Amino acid sequence: MRYERLHEMREDRDFTQQQVADYLKVSRSAYKNYELGIRSIPVEILIELALFYQTSVDYLIGLTNRPSPYPYSGKFTTSKNKPG
């Protein structure tokens, strides 16, 4: 996992830890621990972060150095974008 990427992407976009934590519906301290690598990031949170930062999970976890997102098919649903 490339935890520093979370910090870099957040700062590049001028977001605070609190703003990202609010989006994810987690506490600021939980998000801070994600950025520091103290706390493991659940897969659903990684997906939400990739969507939020318009990148790929592969980029966030260090499998690629290309920050471009994969084309979104609209087939995946998370708790934030479930219909109903």
Secondary structure, 3 states (H helix, E strand, C coil): CCHHHHHHHHHHCCCCHHHHHHHHCCCHHHHHHHHHCCCCCCHHHHHHHHHHHCCCHHHHHCCCCCCCCCCCCCCCCCCCCCCC
